[in-house]
Amino acid sequence: MMNRFGDIDASFKRLTPVYGFRSAKCVPIENALESIVSQIDELPYYIKTAKKYCHFPSEHGLTRDESAAIYIYTMEWGDTALYRVLNQALRSENRQALKIWFPYLRLFDEALRKLPTVKEVLWRGISLDIGRSFVRNQIVTWWSVNSCSSSVNVIKNFIGKEKNSTLFLIEAVNGRKVSGYTEFENEEEIVLPMGSQFRVKSDPLEQSNGSYLVHLIELDNEENELSATATNNILPTVTASYENSSFTPARGTDVALAPSVKWSLEGTTVAGGHGKGRELNQLDHPRGLYVHDDFTIYVADGDNQRIMAWPLGARQGQVVAGGNGCGNELHQLHYPSDVVVDRSSDTLVICDWRNRRVVRWPRHGGKRGKILVDNIDCFGLAMDDHGFLYVTDFVRHEVRRFRSDADSQGTVVAGGHGIGNRNDQLNWPAHLFIDRDHSLYISDDYNHRVMKWLEGAKEGSIVAGGHGMGNEMNQLRYAKGILIDGMSTVYVADWENHRVMRWPQGSTGGSVLVGGNGQGNGPNQFDGCGGLSFDNQGHLYVVDFGNHRVQRFSIL
């Protein structure tokens, strides 16, 4: 069934931009649409309904007619619904025929310009197989008014379980938030203006059911099409290394993020955040996480004995492993602490902490796991481009490497010389990161430092912390999640200082990236920050352990 969110032009036609409507005189909505009455049955009735039920008075200063212009656009009454007739005209090559719409477009445009601008991830979708038509770096123009939603679940409800559908993930910069002014307020609708241009971020991602995910970046329509907003200005730098490389490290964005790059100081909750609990919109002391290429967030929901998958923008997650109570059966987990996606097999590899094992589960529809490594006091995981699995052992104070099919003993690649603070020793190794050169980075938790171990090295070197426990800029207070970018900059979750630190290569001190505002539950605070992950755009995700949530900090 056609709907506003799926009213998408797939023709890629080059048309003349629509201009001139802003010079039209502002008139009441009845006059603005009087030339359209012959095209839409019972239009005067729908106008009257819109004026009666529209949001007025408006806290944004919209007149009743302006508010009604938005409301009537979102009304559904069949094939001649106003948005269908209007968008068909906007996609027509006969631009002269659009002039009868100018009074309404002026009213609609005036209304949108008074509403808050939205710069966030939005969603659209259509039950047609058009995804394969998009290619990386292609510039796309959507000539119609573009209805999107900030909730992916809204779009999924319209698409249903149709095979060969197309879902659009849009990094928007010029959206206008119309929810509250529409007939269907729960659809969280955001409108992108007609003539919006986008760059296709990467080749579409094919889903298991034959559908496609297309990632679009909106271009700033007040600049030329090769120049985007401040967010997108960084994207050519952020993506260049990733797209030219056959391997992006697990949880990483193998890119040279310049030292001047900043992230938002306030996070957005993208998983949990509804208090401690075991409902599908809750977490209970999460620990590790992994953000997949399709922006699904996998969370080791420790005290709920499960792994949760949280599509970006979703209001709740779904259980993809465990969730069957605390135990050691193959369908159970016991305080899972970390999770990664094995891209070669499209499976989940899970550190089943209290069961002292590493298990593999299907990424979709799994009912039970398979033991890969047994009798290991594991906490953190990483995988390299050859499929080798790296596991921390916090009792033996070492890191072991295993083949992808897991041999019984593995090989010690870091530590293994007993507990201590020498460069060949570790003290409660927690999280891991493996880079393109197979250098291994370890958060050496009780030594309050991050160690780098070159491939084949007998000892490591300190790359962050190592000056005792504290809160100075050269200190850490228990090191947890770690990330490394293409310039070998270290990003580390400073657990009890409730902050994420950035340490450039070779520096003797770090700087606070996010947090550092005391223990708390505000958008710029943490209550014990744990696992970290980048997505492939460079946005930062942080496990907020005591607040039972995952926070996303957008790259600026």
N, C-alpha and C positions, 0 to 999 in steps of 0.2 A: 504494500500500500504506500502510495506517495505521501510524503510529509515534508515539512519545511527543512528538517535536518538532512533529508536525502534529496532535496531538489537541487541537484548538482549537474552542471554542464560538463559533459565528457567529450565535447567535440573539439576542443582546443582551437576554436576559431579565433582569428585576429579581427577584432572589431574596433571601430572608432570609439574612443572614450565618450561617456555621456557627460555633457556639460551644458550649461545654460539654465538648468532648473533652479539654481540658487538665485537667479535674477527674477524668477517668477514672484508674483505678489503673494504674500501670506493671506490666506482667506480661510474661513471656516471649512471644516472637513466636508460638509455637504456641497459647498461650491468647488472644493478641490477635486471632488470625484464626480461632478455632474456630467463630465464628458465621457465617463466610463460606464454610466448606467446602462447603456445599450449592450455592453459586453457581459454584464454580470446580472443574472436574474435576482430580483428582490434586494438589490444593493441598498436602496434607502432603508429597508428594514434592518440590514446588518449595520449600517451606519448608526441608526438609532440605538441598537443594542450596544455597540461599542461605546457610544457616548454615555450610556447609562451605567455600564459596568467597568469602565476604565478607571485607572488609579488616579483619583483627583479628590481633594487637592494634592499636589505633588511636592515632596520635600526637595525635589531638584528644580523646581520652578517651571515645570511644564504647564502649559495651558491645557484646558480640557480637550481642545481639538488636537493638540499635539499628542497628548496621552492616548486619545482615541485612535490616532493614526497608527500608533504602535499596536494597540489592542486589536484593531481590525486586521492588521497584517498577520497576526498569529491565529486568527479564527479559522476553523475548519468547517466547511459546509459542502464539500464535494469538488467536482472538477472545475467549477468556476470560482473556487475560493480566491480571494483577492491576491494572495501571495503567488498563486500559480499563474494567474493571468499576467500579473506584473512581471514576474521573472521570465516568463516566456517572451514578453515584449523586450525586456532588457537583453535577452540573448539573440534577438532578431537582428539581421543585417540592415533592416529598414530603420535607420536611426531617426528619420523624420517622423515616423509613426509614434515615437516616444513622447512627442511634444504634448500630447493630451494628458500625459502623466505628470508633467512638470509641476503643476500646483500641489499635487499630492506628495511628490518627491521632495518638494521644498518643505512641506509641513513635517514629513517623516524625518528629513535630514535635520531640521531644527530641533526636533525632539531628541534625536540621538546625540546631537552635539552637547546637550545639557546633561547627559548621563555620564556616570563615572567611566573612565577609560580602563580597560582591562588588559594587562600584560601577563598572560599565563598560558598554560597548556589547555587547549580546547579540543573538542572531538566533533566529528561529523561521520556519517556513514550512509551507505547505499547498498541495496540488495542486488547489486549488479557486479559483474566481473570486469571492472575497469582498472584495477590496480596495476596490471601488467603494462598498461599504457604509459606509466610514469617512469622516468629515468633520472638518475642522479644529476643534479645541477640544472635540470630543466626549469625554465621560468614558466609559471602557469598563471593565467588571469581568470578569475571567476567574475563574470560580468553582472551576475544577479546579486540581490541581497542575500547574504550568507548567514543562515541560522546555525549556530553551533551550541554545544552544551559544555559546561565545565565538568559534567559528570559522564564518564564513559558508560555507566550503567543505563543512563537515559537512551543513549544511542544504541546500545545493545538490545534494549527492549524494542526499539523500532525495527532493527535488523532481524531480530529473532535468531533462530538457529539456521538461517539460510546458508547453504554452501555457496562458495564463489562470490561472497559479498566483499565490499571494500570499506575498510575503516581508516579514517584520516585522523592522524595526530597532528595538531597545528600549534606551533609556537607563535602565539598571537601578540601583536604589539598595539593594534588599533581597535580592539574590541570594545563594544559598548554594552554594558550590562542592562538588559531589558527585563530580566526576571523581576517580578513585582509589578510589571506593566503589561503582562501578557495574559491571555485567557487561561494558560496552563502554568501557574507559578512554580510548580514543583519540577519543571523541566530545566531549571537553572540556565536559561537561554542567554547567550551572548551573541550579538550581531556584529559581523564584520561588514564594512561598507561595500557597496557595489563597486566592481572594478578592482577589488583587492588582488594584489600580486603575491606570489609565493615562489620560493625556491625549493625544489625537491631535495631534501637533505641527503638521501641515499637511495639506492635501488630498493624497491618495495620488498618487504619481508613477507614471504609466503607462509601462511599458517597451515596447520595440519589438516584442516577441512577444505583446503583449496582457496580460502579467502586470503586477502592481502591487507597488510598494514602499510600505509603510505605516510611518511613523515614529511611535513611541510613546514617551512619557516616563512612567516609573513614578512614581506619587504615593506619598508616605510614608504608610503605613497607620496610623501612630501619630498623625497629625494629620488635620484635615478635608481633604476632597478638593480644595479650592482652594489648599491650602498644601503645597508640596513641600519637598524637601530643600534644603540650601544650594545645591547645583548648580542645581536647578530654580527657586529663588527668583529667580535672575537672568533666567530665560528670558522672562517677560513683557516685561521691559525689552529684552532682547536681540532678541526677535522683533518687537516692535511696529513699529519703523520699517521692517523688512524686509517685513513683510506688508502694510503700507500703501503701499509704494512699488512702482512698476512696474520699477524698475531697481536691482539690487544690483551694485556694481562688481565687475569681475573680480578674483577672489581675496579679495574683501572681505566684510565683514558690515556693511552700511551702517546701523549702530546706534550709539546713544550709550552706549558702555561707560563707566560711571562710573569716575572715577579710583581708587575703592576696589576695583574688580574685580581679582581676582588669578587667576593660572594656577598649576597644579601646578609645582613647582620641578624635578621629575624627569620626563623625557619617556618616552614609550612608543614603541618602534620600530614603525612601521607600514609601512615599505617598506625592503628591504635588511636590513642589519645582520648579514649572514653573511659578512663579509669582502669584499675586492675580488674581483670575478669577473664572469662573463657568464652564469651559470646564472639561472633564472627567479626564484630567491629572493635574487639578488645585484644590486648596482649597482657601477658603477665611476666614481667622481668625478661624482656627480650635480650639477646646477646649478640649473635652475629647476623649479618645480612649479606645479600648479593642482589645487585640490580642487573637484570638480564638485558639483552640487546633490544627486546620489545618493550622495555621499561617496566616489566613486571618486577615487583620487589619481593624477594624471598626472605623471610624472617625466621630465625631460630627462636621460637616462642618458648623459652626455656621451661618456665614453671607450668606451662600448659602441655608440656610433653608433645610438641607438635611443630611442624614447619608450615608456615602460612604463606600463601601467594597472594599478593596485593597488586592488582593492575593499577597503574598510575591513574589517579582520579577517582578510583572506586571508593565507595562508602564503607565497604567491608571486604574482608579477604575470604579465602577459602582454604580449607585444610588440604594439603597435598601430601603429607606424610605424618604418621603418628596420629595423635588425637584420640587414642584408644586407651587412655589411662596410663599410669606409670607402670612400666614392666620391661622385661627383657625378651619377650616374644618378638618374632620378626615383623609383626604388625604394630609394634609399640616402640616408643622412645623413652629415654629417662634423662631429662634435662639436656636436650640438645643444645650445643653451644655455638655451632657454626654450620654453614651450608654454602656450597658452590654448585654451579651448573657445569657439568661436563658437556661441552659443546659437541664433542665427537659422537656421543651416544644420546644426547638430549636427555640426560638423566640428572638427578640430584645426588650429590655426594654430601653426606651428613656426618658431622662429628657427634656421635651419641655418647656424650660426656660420661655420665654416671654408669652407663653400661660398658664403658671402657672398650669401645669399638667404633669403627667407621663403617657406615652402611651406604648402600646405593639404592635409591628409589626411582621409579619412573617419574618423569616430570608431570605427566598427565595421567590421572586415573589409577594411580598405583594403590594397591591394597596391602602390600607388604614389601619389606626391603630385603636386600641381600648383603651379608656381611663381607666386607672387603678386607678389613684389618681387625683382628681381635686382640684382646689383652694389651691394650695401650691406653694410657691415661691422657687421652687427647683433649685438646681445647680448640685449636685453630687449624684451618686447612688452606691450602693453595694448590693450584695446578699450573703446569707450564705448557708450552706449545707442543710438546711431545706426548702430552697426556700423563706425565709423571705426577704423582700425588705427593704432596709434602704435608706432614702432620707433626704438630708439636706434642711432646710428651712432658708434662709439667712435673712428673715424679722423677723421671730420669734426667730432667733438665737438658733435653736434646731435641733435635728435629730429625725426623727420618723421612727418607724418600722411598716411595713404592712405585712399582709399575702400575699402569692403569688397571690391570686385572688383579693387582695386589698380590705380592708374594708374602711369605709368612713372616720374614724378619725385617725386610727393608734394609736401607743403608743409612747410617748416621752421616748427615751432611753438615751439622752444626751442633756445638756443645758436645755432650757425652763424656765430659771430664769431671763430672760431679758438680754439686752446687757450689757457686762462687761468683766472683766478679772480675776474674781475669778475662782477657780477650778471647780465650778458648773455652770459656765457661758461660753458663746461663743460670738464671735463678727464676724459675716459673715462667718459661716461655709461653706466651699467650697467642697472639695473632701473627699472621705471616703475609708476605707479599713477595712474589717472584717476578722479576722484570724480564725484558726481552733478551738480556744477556745472561739470563739464568743466575743473576745475583739474587741472593736470598736476604730479605729484610725481616727481622724478628723483633717483636715488642717483648723485651726482656723485663717482664712486669715488676718483679721484686727488686731488680737492680735499677729501676726507674730510668730506663734508657732504651734506645732502639739500636740494634746491631745490624751491620751489613756483612754478609758472608759471600765473598766471591766464589764462583763455581770451583770446587776442588780445593778451596783454602783450608788450612789447618786451624785458623783462628779468624775472628771477625774484627771489625773496627766500629767504633761508636760514631753514629751519625746524628743522634739527637739525645739530649739528656746526658746522663752519666756524671752529674755533679751532685749526687745525693738527692734525697727526697725533699721537695720544696715547691714553691710557687713562683720563683724568679723566672726570668725569660730563658735562662740556661738550664732549667730544672723541669722535671716531671714528677708527678705523684701517682705512680702506678700507670704504666703504659698499656693501652689496649689496642684498638683498631689502628692499622697503618695503611697508607697508600703512598705510591711513588709515581710522579709524573715523568714525562719524557726528558726533563732536565735534571732528573735525580733529586728533585725536591721531596722532602719527607713531610707527610701529613700524618699526625699522630693524635689519637684520642687520649687526652690527659685526664684520666678517670676521676680522681678525687679533687682535681682543680676545676672540673666541670667546664672544660674548654677543649677546642681542637687547635693544635699548634701547627705552624708551618716552619720548617727548617730548610733553608736553601742549602745546596751542596757545599760543603766546606765551611759552613758558618759555625760559630761557637755559641750561638744563641738563636732562639726562635722568636716568632711573633704570634700573637693570638689571631686566629682566623675567624672563628665564631665562638660564642660563649664567653667564659671568663667573667661573668656578671654574678657570680655567687651561685650557690645551689638553689634551684627553684624550678617552677613550671611555666615560666613566661616563654614567649617565642624566641627570646635571646638567652635562654638559660637551659641548663641540663641538671639532672640529678644522677650523675654517673654516666659519662658518655662512653659507649662501648665500641661495637663494630662500625666500620666506615666503608663506604663504597662511592665511587663515581658512577655516573651513567656515561653513555658515549657522547654526551654533549658537554661534559665537564661539571654538571650540577653535582653537589655534594649531599650525601645521605648519611645521617648519624643516628645510631641507636641510642635512645635516651632511656637508659635502663630503669631508673626509679620512677620515671613518669610514664612508663609502659607505652612508649610510642616511638615512631621513627620520624625524624625531622629532615626536610629537604631544604637546602640552601641554594638558591638559584645563582648561577654565575651572572655577573653584571657586565 
